[in-house]
């Protein structure tokens, strides 16, 4: 029940934040040129931070809406699940570029701002790895998830109709002047509030086989191994010298790091589905933190673009300006990084306390996080991911092992996985 409540709160909170972010956007209507962010720095930060958090909270909300699905609607649910975990989460990451654009405008004239943004948009690995899947996943998440939930009778079709109308209005009028731009978010608030209420209502046990639940569990177990592998590949491919001279490698490394952090999300959820309260709460916090931390990797390409166009000195000033944006530092970057790393240690510790695994598993996880922090990038940087692979691989093996029901913790609601 805890997971359904968390999902319901996310479903209500996300569109509210979307409405507020849309209302305070300083770049509305015909006022789309460079210099708007420079003139309205506070509004820009509020808009970008709230918009990012809106899409981040839609992730657990939509996953919770999918969780009760068993066989009916399972095909759409599988597509929607992938779109949410990899697409919508990546789309939320792109809001970081608004903060970078504000730092550019606070530091440089409009012509140089335009040149850096143009270079960023020309980086093919970033466009193909971030923007395309982000936009496609964002659209598919908002369109397919409500339909799949209605097919499975989790919500009714009137709620779906309202959600789709709200989504269409947001697509059409997101940058129109107030109050026209608020039409979509306001409808979405009502639609997802109704969806949250329907998600929380008691429902009889379904007799049909749980094919979608089996898919989520398989994906979660696969990610226990895949996440540290992809994370390690991102560290191993990071240039250990002048990364401006290796732009493709820099972008590929950043994308792999982003995907590595994202793949830890299903891994955390599958552990939580077997754990007690501490493990569940730690996993939930870690999931939200990972969605924030993974987003920061897009900054590597943004910084690369600035250095390619401006050179070291001006690019350093832009980086300093970005670091001085308190909304970005304390509302996004710092909590995302700190809570992600703490969570990767806390969840295995909780699993060991719950007797789901042996104590050397959290010891390996703590060592892996420590090595990530102290070992430099490049081939040597895989030491931390290898330790994490050992930790989460052993944890996955132990979670698959049949256990005595007398020692088995009370399972979390299946919605977590």
C-alpha positions as CSV (number, residue, x, y, z in Angstrom):
1,X,0.0,0.0,0.0
2,X,2.9,2.3,0.7
3,X,4.0,2.2,-3.0
4,X,0.5,2.9,-4.3
5,X,0.2,5.9,-1.9
6,X,3.6,7.2,-3.1
7,X,2.5,6.8,-6.7
8,X,-0.8,8.5,-6.0
9,X,1.0,11.5,-4.4
10,X,3.3,11.7,-7.4
11,X,0.4,11.6,-9.8
12,X,-1.2,14.6,-8.1
13,X,2.0,16.6,-7.4
14,X,3.6,16.2,-10.8
15,X,0.9,18.1,-12.9
16,X,0.6,20.7,-10.2
17,X,4.3,21.5,-10.5
18,X,3.9,21.4,-14.3
19,X,1.1,24.0,-14.0
20,X,3.2,26.3,-11.7
21,X,6.3,25.9,-14.0
22,X,4.3,26.7,-17.0
23,X,2.8,29.8,-15.3
24,X,6.2,31.3,-14.3
25,X,8.0,30.6,-17.7
26,X,9.5,33.9,-18.7
27,X,9.8,32.9,-22.4
28,X,6.2,32.8,-23.5
29,X,4.4,33.9,-26.7
30,X,6.5,35.7,-29.2
31,X,9.2,36.5,-26.6
32,X,11.5,33.5,-27.5
33,X,14.8,35.3,-28.3
34,X,18.0,35.3,-26.5
35,X,18.2,37.6,-23.5
36,X,14.9,36.7,-21.9
37,X,16.6,34.4,-19.3
38,X,19.2,37.1,-18.6
39,X,16.3,39.6,-17.8
40,X,14.4,37.1,-15.6
41,X,17.0,34.9,-13.8
42,X,14.7,34.0,-10.8
43,X,11.7,33.1,-13.0
44,X,14.0,31.1,-15.3
45,X,15.3,29.0,-12.4
46,X,11.9,28.5,-10.9
47,X,10.5,27.4,-14.2
48,X,13.4,25.0,-15.1
49,X,13.6,23.4,-11.6
50,X,9.8,22.9,-11.2
51,X,9.5,21.6,-14.8
52,X,12.3,19.1,-14.2
53,X,10.7,18.0,-10.9
54,X,7.3,17.7,-12.6
55,X,8.7,15.2,-15.1
56,X,10.7,13.4,-12.5
57,X,7.6,12.8,-10.3
58,X,5.6,11.7,-13.3
59,X,8.1,8.7,-13.5
60,X,7.1,7.0,-10.1
61,X,3.5,8.1,-10.7
62,X,3.1,6.5,-14.1
63,X,5.0,3.4,-13.0
64,X,2.6,3.1,-10.1
65,X,-0.3,3.4,-12.5
66,X,1.1,0.6,-14.6
67,X,1.9,-1.7,-11.6
68,X,-1.5,-3.3,-11.0
69,X,-1.6,-4.4,-14.7
70,X,-1.4,-8.2,-15.1
71,X,-2.2,-9.7,-18.6
72,X,-4.9,-7.4,-19.9
73,X,-3.1,-4.3,-21.3
74,X,0.3,-5.9,-20.8
75,X,1.7,-5.2,-24.2
76,X,1.0,-1.5,-24.0
77,X,2.2,-1.5,-20.4
78,X,5.6,-3.0,-21.5
79,X,6.1,-0.2,-24.1
80,X,4.9,2.4,-21.6
81,X,7.2,1.1,-18.9
82,X,10.3,1.3,-21.1
83,X,9.2,4.8,-22.3
84,X,8.9,6.0,-18.7
85,X,12.1,4.5,-17.3
86,X,14.4,5.5,-20.2
87,X,12.5,8.1,-22.2
88,X,10.6,10.3,-19.8
89,X,13.5,10.2,-17.3
90,X,15.9,11.3,-20.1
91,X,13.4,14.1,-21.1
92,X,13.5,15.4,-17.5
93,X,17.3,15.6,-17.8
94,X,17.1,18.0,-20.7
95,X,15.7,20.7,-18.4
96,X,19.3,21.1,-17.2
97,X,20.2,22.9,-20.4
98,X,17.9,25.7,-19.4
99,X,20.1,26.4,-16.4
100,X,23.2,26.2,-18.7
101,X,21.5,28.6,-21.1
102,X,20.9,31.0,-18.2
103,X,24.6,30.8,-17.2
104,X,25.6,31.5,-20.8
105,X,23.3,34.6,-21.0
106,X,24.6,35.9,-17.7
107,X,28.2,35.6,-19.0
108,X,28.2,36.2,-22.7
109,X,26.6,38.4,-25.4
110,X,23.7,36.9,-27.4
111,X,25.8,36.1,-30.5
112,X,28.1,33.8,-28.5
113,X,25.1,32.3,-26.6
114,X,23.6,31.4,-30.0
115,X,26.8,29.9,-31.2
116,X,27.2,27.6,-28.2
117,X,23.6,26.5,-28.4
118,X,23.9,25.8,-32.1
119,X,27.0,23.6,-31.4
120,X,25.1,21.7,-28.7
121,X,22.3,21.0,-31.1
122,X,24.8,19.8,-33.7
123,X,26.4,17.1,-31.5
124,X,24.9,14.0,-33.0
125,X,25.6,11.5,-30.2
126,X,23.8,13.9,-27.8
127,X,20.9,14.5,-30.2
128,X,20.4,10.8,-31.0
129,X,21.1,9.6,-27.4
130,X,19.3,12.2,-25.4
131,X,16.9,14.4,-27.4
132,X,15.3,11.8,-29.7
133,X,14.6,9.1,-27.1
134,X,13.7,11.8,-24.5
135,X,11.1,13.4,-26.8
136,X,9.7,10.1,-28.0
137,X,9.6,8.6,-24.5
138,X,8.0,11.7,-23.1
139,X,5.2,11.5,-25.7
140,X,4.7,7.8,-25.4
141,X,4.6,7.9,-21.6
142,X,1.8,10.4,-21.5
143,X,-0.2,8.8,-24.2
144,X,0.2,5.0,-23.7
145,X,0.3,4.7,-19.9
146,X,-3.2,6.0,-19.3
147,X,-4.6,3.8,-22.1
148,X,-2.8,0.7,-20.8
149,X,-4.1,1.4,-17.3
150,X,-7.7,1.7,-18.6
151,X,-7.3,-1.5,-20.6
152,X,-6.5,-3.2,-17.3
153,X,-9.4,-1.5,-15.5
154,X,-7.0,0.3,-13.2
155,X,-8.7,3.6,-14.1
156,X,-11.8,4.4,-16.2
157,X,-11.9,5.6,-19.7
158,X,-13.3,9.1,-18.7
159,X,-10.0,9.6,-16.8
160,X,-8.0,8.5,-19.8
161,X,-9.9,10.9,-22.1
162,X,-9.2,13.8,-19.7
163,X,-5.5,12.9,-19.5
164,X,-5.2,12.7,-23.3
165,X,-7.0,16.0,-23.7
166,X,-4.8,17.6,-21.1
167,X,-1.7,16.2,-22.8
168,X,-2.8,17.5,-26.3
169,X,-3.5,20.9,-24.9
170,X,-0.1,21.0,-23.2
171,X,1.6,19.9,-26.5
172,X,-0.3,22.7,-28.4
173,X,-0.1,25.6,-26.0
174,X,2.8,25.1,-23.6
175,X,4.6,28.3,-24.7
176,X,1.4,30.4,-25.4
177,X,0.8,33.4,-23.1
178,X,-1.0,32.9,-19.7
179,X,-3.7,31.7,-19.2
180,X,-3.9,29.8,-22.5
181,X,-0.8,27.8,-21.7
182,X,-2.4,26.7,-18.4
183,X,-5.2,24.8,-20.1
184,X,-3.3,21.6,-20.5
185,X,-1.7,21.5,-17.0
186,X,-5.0,22.3,-15.3
187,X,-6.8,19.5,-17.1
188,X,-3.9,17.2,-16.3
189,X,-4.2,18.0,-12.6
190,X,-7.9,16.9,-12.6
191,X,-7.2,13.8,-14.7
192,X,-4.3,12.5,-12.6
193,X,-6.0,13.4,-9.3
194,X,-8.9,11.1,-10.5
195,X,-6.4,8.5,-11.6
196,X,-4.7,8.6,-8.1
197,X,-8.0,8.2,-6.4
198,X,-8.8,5.2,-8.5
199,X,-5.4,3.7,-8.0
200,X,-5.9,3.7,-4.2
201,X,-9.3,2.0,-4.2
202,X,-9.4,-1.6,-3.1
203,X,-9.6,-4.1,-5.9
204,X,-10.2,-7.9,-5.8
205,X,-7.4,-10.2,-6.6
206,X,-7.1,-10.8,-10.3
207,X,-7.4,-14.4,-11.6
208,X,-5.4,-13.8,-14.8
209,X,-1.7,-14.6,-15.0
210,X,0.6,-11.7,-14.1
211,X,2.6,-11.5,-17.4
212,X,3.4,-7.8,-16.9
213,X,4.6,-8.3,-13.3
214,X,6.9,-11.1,-14.6
215,X,8.3,-8.7,-17.2
216,X,9.0,-6.1,-14.5
217,X,10.7,-8.6,-12.3
218,X,12.9,-9.9,-15.2
219,X,13.8,-6.3,-16.1
220,X,14.7,-5.5,-12.5
221,X,16.9,-8.5,-12.1
222,X,18.6,-7.8,-15.5
223,X,19.3,-4.3,-14.4
224,X,21.0,-5.4,-11.2
225,X,23.8,-6.6,-13.5
226,X,23.4,-4.2,-16.4
227,X,23.5,-1.0,-14.4
228,X,27.0,-1.4,-13.0
229,X,28.2,-2.7,-16.4
230,X,26.9,0.3,-18.3
231,X,28.1,2.6,-15.5
232,X,31.6,1.1,-15.7
233,X,31.6,1.4,-19.5
234,X,30.8,5.1,-19.1
235,X,33.8,5.6,-16.8
236,X,36.1,3.5,-18.9
237,X,35.4,5.5,-22.0
238,X,35.8,8.9,-20.4
239,X,38.8,10.7,-21.9
240,X,41.6,11.0,-19.3
241,X,43.2,13.9,-21.1
242,X,41.9,16.8,-23.3
243,X,38.2,15.8,-23.7
244,X,37.6,18.7,-26.1
245,X,39.9,16.9,-28.6
246,X,37.8,13.8,-28.2
247,X,34.2,15.1,-28.5
248,X,32.5,11.9,-29.7
249,X,34.1,9.9,-26.9
250,X,33.1,12.5,-24.3
251,X,29.5,12.4,-25.4
252,X,29.3,8.6,-25.5
253,X,30.8,8.4,-22.1
254,X,28.3,10.9,-20.7
255,X,25.4,9.0,-22.3
256,X,26.6,5.7,-20.9
257,X,26.9,7.2,-17.4
258,X,23.4,8.6,-17.7
259,X,22.0,5.2,-18.8
260,X,24.0,3.4,-16.1
261,X,22.4,5.5,-13.3
262,X,18.9,5.1,-14.9
263,X,19.3,1.3,-15.0
264,X,19.8,1.3,-11.3
265,X,16.1,2.5,-11.0
266,X,14.5,-0.9,-11.9
267,X,17.3,-2.6,-9.9
268,X,16.3,-0.6,-6.7
269,X,12.6,-1.4,-7.2
270,X,13.1,-5.2,-7.5
271,X,15.1,-5.2,-4.3
272,X,12.4,-3.1,-2.6
273,X,9.7,-5.5,-3.7
274,X,11.3,-8.1,-1.3
275,X,12.4,-5.8,1.5
276,X,10.9,-4.4,4.7
277,X,10.0,-0.8,5.4
278,X,13.6,0.6,5.7
279,X,14.6,-1.0,2.4
280,X,11.5,0.1,0.7
281,X,11.9,3.8,1.8
282,X,15.6,3.8,1.0
283,X,14.9,2.4,-2.5
284,X,12.2,5.0,-3.1
285,X,14.4,7.9,-2.1
286,X,17.2,6.4,-4.2
287,X,15.0,6.1,-7.3
288,X,14.1,9.8,-7.2
289,X,17.7,10.8,-6.5
290,X,19.0,8.7,-9.4
291,X,16.5,10.4,-11.7
292,X,18.1,13.7,-10.7
293,X,21.7,12.5,-10.7
294,X,21.5,10.9,-14.1
295,X,20.3,14.1,-15.6
296,X,23.6,15.9,-14.7
297,X,25.5,14.0,-17.4
298,X,24.0,16.1,-20.1
299,X,26.1,18.9,-18.7
300,X,29.2,17.2,-20.0
301,X,28.1,17.8,-23.6
302,X,26.9,21.4,-22.8
303,X,30.3,22.2,-21.3
304,X,32.0,20.5,-24.3
305,X,30.0,22.7,-26.6
306,X,31.0,25.8,-24.7
307,X,34.7,24.9,-24.8
308,X,34.7,24.1,-28.5
309,X,33.1,27.5,-29.3
310,X,34.5,29.8,-26.6
311,X,37.8,28.3,-25.5
312,X,38.9,27.6,-21.9
313,X,38.7,31.0,-20.3
314,X,35.1,32.0,-21.2
315,X,33.9,28.4,-20.8
316,X,35.3,28.4,-17.2
317,X,33.4,31.6,-16.5
318,X,30.2,29.9,-17.8
319,X,30.8,26.9,-15.6
320,X,31.4,29.1,-12.6
321,X,28.1,31.0,-13.3
322,X,26.3,27.6,-13.5
323,X,27.7,26.5,-10.2
324,X,26.5,29.8,-8.7
325,X,22.9,29.1,-9.5
326,X,21.6,28.0,-6.1
327,X,18.3,26.5,-7.5
328,X,20.4,24.2,-9.6
329,X,23.0,23.3,-7.0
330,X,20.8,22.8,-4.0
331,X,17.5,21.9,-5.7
332,X,18.9,19.4,-8.2
333,X,22.6,18.6,-8.4
334,X,23.7,18.2,-4.8
335,X,20.7,16.2,-3.4
336,X,20.7,14.0,-6.5
337,X,24.4,13.1,-6.2
338,X,24.5,12.7,-2.4
339,X,21.3,10.7,-2.1
340,X,22.1,8.5,-5.1
341,X,25.4,7.4,-3.7
342,X,24.0,7.0,-0.2
343,X,21.1,5.0,-1.5
344,X,23.4,2.6,-3.5
345,X,24.9,1.7,-0.1
346,X,21.7,1.9,2.0
347,X,19.6,-0.4,-0.1
348,X,22.0,-3.4,0.1
349,X,22.4,-2.7,3.8
350,X,18.6,-2.8,4.2
351,X,18.5,-6.1,2.2
352,X,21.1,-7.6,4.5
353,X,19.2,-6.5,7.6
354,X,16.1,-8.1,6.1
355,X,18.1,-11.3,5.6
356,X,17.7,-11.2,1.9
357,X,21.4,-11.4,1.4
358,X,24.8,-11.8,3.2
359,X,26.6,-8.9,4.9
360,X,29.5,-9.0,2.4
361,X,27.1,-7.7,-0.2
362,X,26.7,-4.2,1.4
363,X,30.4,-4.2,2.2
364,X,31.1,-4.6,-1.5
365,X,28.6,-1.9,-2.4
366,X,30.1,0.6,0.1
367,X,33.6,-0.2,-1.3
368,X,32.3,0.3,-4.8
369,X,30.9,3.8,-4.1
370,X,34.1,4.7,-2.2
371,X,36.2,3.7,-5.2
372,X,34.0,5.6,-7.6
373,X,34.7,8.7,-5.5
374,X,38.5,8.3,-5.2
375,X,39.6,6.6,-8.4
376,X,40.0,9.0,-11.4
377,X,38.2,8.6,-14.7
378,X,39.5,6.3,-17.4
379,X,40.2,2.6,-17.4
380,X,41.2,2.6,-13.7
381,X,37.7,4.1,-13.0
382,X,36.1,0.7,-13.5
383,X,37.2,-0.5,-10.1
384,X,34.2,1.0,-8.4
385,X,31.7,-0.3,-10.9
386,X,33.2,-3.8,-10.8
387,X,32.7,-3.8,-7.0
388,X,29.1,-2.7,-7.5
389,X,28.6,-5.4,-10.1
390,X,29.8,-8.0,-7.6
391,X,27.6,-6.5,-4.9
392,X,24.4,-6.3,-6.9
393,X,25.1,-9.5,-8.8
394,X,25.3,-11.4,-5.6
395,X,22.2,-9.6,-4.3
396,X,20.3,-10.6,-7.5
397,X,21.4,-14.2,-7.0
398,X,20.2,-14.2,-3.4
399,X,16.9,-12.6,-4.3
400,X,16.2,-15.4,-6.8
401,X,17.1,-18.1,-4.2
402,X,14.0,-19.8,-2.6
403,X,13.7,-19.0,1.0
404,X,12.0,-20.4,4.1
405,X,8.7,-18.6,4.4
406,X,9.2,-18.2,8.1
407,X,12.3,-16.1,7.5
408,X,10.8,-14.2,4.5
409,X,10.1,-10.5,5.0
410,X,6.7,-9.3,4.3
411,X,6.8,-8.4,0.6
412,X,6.2,-4.9,-0.6
413,X,3.3,-4.2,-2.8
414,X,4.0,-5.5,-6.3
415,X,3.7,-2.0,-7.6
416,X,7.3,-1.3,-6.6
417,X,8.8,-3.6,-9.2
